[in-house]
C-alpha cells in the first residue's frame, strides 16, 4: 500500500501518508495501525511510525487503546453533521460580535489569508490550503474578542479534522476553496449582520452537506475498534 520513504522529516511524511489513507478509505474506521507492518511498508524503524500515530492522535484522526495500539477513529456521518452545525452557530455568533470590532486592518488580515489559499492552490498544495482554510475561520472567531468562543472553537478542532481533510476532495478547481470565502469578507466589509449570517450559513452549510455525503460514501459508519488491521 505504501512506498518506502527516503526523504527527511519522516514523522511528518508518514503522518501525511496515513492521513491520505484514512481520507481515501484505505484505512477505514477501526483499522489498527500496525507499527511493524507500517514500518516495513515505509522502510523505516517503528519509532517514527509511533510518533506519527501520536501526532494523528493529537489531530483527532486516530485514538490510542491501552496495550493494543492505535486505531483509526470511528466517526459517523451524523457526528460530522453535528460538528458542522455547532460551527455554524458558533462562527455566526462570533462574526456578529466581530462586526463592531472589525476595521480595515482586520479585513486586510482576512484577505491576506484568502490570498494565501490562492497561492497554495497555484502550488498544488491542497493539504496546506485546507489547513489555511481552517485558519481563516479561527481568525474570524478570534476577531470577536471573546476568548471563550475561541476556546470552544479550538476544543472541537480535533473533531473537525476528518471533515476538514475531506474539503480538498470537494472541488475540481482548488481555487474554489479560496473563492468561497469572499462573500464572507464582503459581508463583513458591509457590516451587514444579515448578510454575514447568510454567507456563513451558506459557506459552512454547503461544506457540511458535501463532506457528510462524501464521508458516508467512504465506508460503513459504525466499525468497532476491533476492526481490521493494516497488513
Buried (B, 14 or more C-beta within 10 A) or exposed (E): EBEEBEEEEBBBBBBBBBBBBBBEEBBBBBBBBBBEBBBBBBEBEBEBBBBBBBBBBEBBBBBEEEEEBBBBBBBBBEBBBBBBEBBBEBBBBBBBBBBEEBEEEBBEBBBEBBEBBBBBBEEEBBEBBBBBBBEBBBBBBBBBEBEEBBEBBEEBBBBBBBBBBBBBBBBEEBEEBBBBBBBBBBBBBEEBBEBBBBBBBBBBBEBBEBBBEBBBEBBEBEBEBEBBEBE
